[in-house]
Amino acid sequence: MSCDKKIVLIRSIPMATLEAFRCVLDDARTPEIIRHHIIDALQYALRNYGQVFTAKEVEWLAAWDDPRIPLAARKELDRREPAAAAR
């Protein structure tokens, strides 16, 4: 089997990665193992590489319904608070 490196457009309007993850998580057909992988990956990224997310993205993630993501997002927002107050 070979990998053809064609670009496949799923939608005509570009979608951000976090929005795509949210769509996958909201889809009832998504297997539970995939949901857990997405949540675990986002949680890991927020905890270890939170600086790569914009403030708006972190605030949006803080409002998610899975308790693991908002917890990690709030911790990232708390880390940013002292830096914002120092300016």
C-alpha positions as CSV (number, residue, x, y, z in Angstrom):
1,M,0.0,0.0,0.0
2,S,1.4,3.4,-0.9
3,C,0.6,6.8,0.5
4,D,-0.4,9.2,-2.2
5,K,0.3,12.7,-0.9
6,K,-2.8,14.3,-2.4
7,I,-4.4,17.1,-0.5
8,V,-8.0,16.3,0.3
9,L,-10.4,19.1,1.2
10,I,-13.2,18.0,3.4
11,R,-14.8,21.3,3.6
12,S,-14.6,24.4,1.5
13,I,-14.1,26.6,4.6
14,P,-11.0,25.9,6.6
15,M,-11.5,24.6,10.1
16,A,-9.1,25.0,13.0
17,T,-7.7,21.9,14.5
18,L,-9.3,22.4,17.9
19,E,-12.7,22.9,16.2
20,A,-12.1,19.7,14.3
21,F,-11.3,17.8,17.5
22,R,-14.5,19.2,19.0
23,C,-16.5,17.9,16.0
24,V,-15.0,14.5,16.4
25,L,-15.7,14.5,20.1
26,D,-19.3,15.6,19.6
27,D,-20.0,12.9,16.9
28,A,-21.9,10.0,18.4
29,R,-20.3,7.6,16.0
30,T,-16.8,8.3,17.3
31,P,-15.4,5.3,19.2
32,E,-14.7,5.9,22.9
33,I,-11.0,5.1,22.4
34,I,-10.6,7.9,19.9
35,R,-12.3,10.3,22.3
36,H,-9.9,9.3,25.1
37,H,-6.9,9.8,22.8
38,I,-8.0,13.3,21.8
39,I,-8.7,14.3,25.3
40,D,-5.4,12.8,26.6
41,A,-3.4,14.5,23.8
42,L,-5.1,17.9,24.4
43,Q,-4.5,17.6,28.1
44,Y,-0.8,16.7,27.6
45,A,-0.4,19.6,25.2
46,L,-2.0,22.1,27.6
47,R,0.1,20.9,30.5
48,N,3.4,20.7,28.8
49,Y,3.2,23.1,25.8
50,G,0.5,25.5,26.8
51,Q,2.4,28.4,25.4
52,V,1.6,27.3,21.8
53,F,-2.1,28.0,22.4
54,T,-3.5,31.5,22.0
55,A,-5.3,33.0,25.0
56,K,-8.6,32.7,23.1
57,E,-8.0,29.0,22.4
58,V,-7.2,28.3,26.1
59,E,-10.3,30.2,27.2
60,W,-12.4,28.2,24.7
61,L,-10.9,25.0,26.0
62,A,-11.6,26.0,29.6
63,A,-15.3,25.9,28.7
64,W,-15.3,22.3,27.3
65,D,-17.6,19.8,29.0
66,D,-15.0,17.1,29.7
67,P,-13.5,18.0,33.1
68,R,-9.9,17.1,32.2
69,I,-9.6,19.7,29.5
70,P,-11.0,22.7,31.4
71,L,-8.8,21.8,34.4
72,A,-5.7,21.8,32.3
73,A,-6.8,25.0,30.5
74,R,-7.5,26.8,33.7
75,K,-4.0,25.9,35.0
76,E,-2.5,27.3,31.8
77,L,-4.6,30.5,32.2
78,D,-3.4,30.8,35.8
79,R,0.2,30.5,34.6
80,R,-0.4,33.3,32.2
81,E,-2.1,35.6,34.8
82,P,1.2,36.7,36.5
83,A,2.8,37.4,33.1
84,A,-0.1,39.5,32.0
85,A,-0.2,41.4,35.4
86,A,3.5,42.2,35.1
87,R,3.0,44.1,31.9
